[in-house]
């Protein structure tokens, strides 16, 4: 539901983005394309009831991945983190409080507003590093090696530091030769 906003955000940053149907893209396709990074976006599905069709081998390829909302829940479950349903779906602006330092959040204040809209929560545990939380989502940002994830939507204006987060992800991916579309 937010794919077009992610594409616009990356275009403003000067990064080329190819949108693909997760049901039709396999790890072999990704190997052929050799992308600098992958963003697995959000959606209304749940990793419990109706997990979207997705070749989870993509998570194991070593390519930097940014999972947004459902995309984060998908890789978190894949690496063994516990993902549980909320009693009620979360929607609204909340304060993200960052823990420690990480390249995804360089230049982002320790506290900033983010828009959350999700039905599942990622629980803290040894499967991933908790990079920050909100009052609703104790693990609102996390990392496991080359996998980063956020439970909020950096592509919307309500997430005040969203452009900086996507810019940092581009830097993590080594995308430095850019041509911004203003």
Protein Blocks (a to p, Z undefined) as FASTA:
>chain_A
ZZmmmmmmmmmnopacddddfklpcfklmmmnopabdcddddfbdfklmgccddfklmmn
opacddehjlmmmmmmmnopacdddfbdcedddddddehjdfklgoiafbdcdddddfbd
cdddfkbccfbdcfklmblbccehjaccdfbdfkbmklmklmmmmmmmmmmnopabccdd
ZZ
